[in-house]
Amino acid sequence: MAAYYISLMVEKNPDGPYNLSGYCFGGIVAYEMAKQLQSMGKKVNKLILFDTVAFDYRERHSQFEKIKLRLKIILAQVNFLLNEPEGFLKNKKRYLKRKMDLVFSILKLKPNPQSVNTSTTYLNKVSKNNTYLLNKYKIVPYHGTLYLFRAKTRETYIEEPKFYGWTSFVKKVKVINIGGHHYIILKKPEILKEIAEKIQIVLDEKNQ
């Protein structure tokens, strides 16, 4: 995936330098693109990740650790509910809707054509494919500065909340705080305006 996107970029701009960014799973893709570009001798100007966590998806926990992790996730979601009740309920509603649409699709049931989102099957396939790729992916060090745009409210448990785990792989991580929570940072106009202004500051910053 990263190699394909790089080929498209290099076709249009063979010499660089390149500014890369990605949100959530897309942040992992942008990170891998930056590493591959460096290995090609290309210059990466800025690498910006939006609320992307450096999970080690390949790590397997013991049963006891899995239980502890699950409890921490539940507590984080309770905190999300208390701080962002509207966002929490919208997320749960969207999650249940996708699950119901998936069940209807598998059983080939369509009780009401307007009640079933035709894109759900596709979205579930994309989500499943992304999870598979993350399970196979191994994060290795990147030689450059990483700019992490971090949402104010966390909707789930993050083991290393300050840098989202990136300092294990990148020596210089700069955190830029933004409003909202993970699911709305690219939807709310006021947050988008904030992000745009802060991105411009990052792009204007001279590389050290």
Secondary structure, DSSP 8 states (H G I E B T S, - for coil): -HHHHHHHHHHH-SS--EEEEEETHHHHHHHHHHHHHHHTT--EEEEEEES-----TT----HHHHHHHHHHHHHHHHHHHHH-HHHHHHHHHHHHHHHHHHHHHHHT--S-GGGS-TTHHHHHHHHHHHHHHHHH------SSEEEEEEEEE-SS--SSTTTTTGGGT-SEEEEEEEEEETTTTTT-HHHHHHHHHHHHHHHHS---
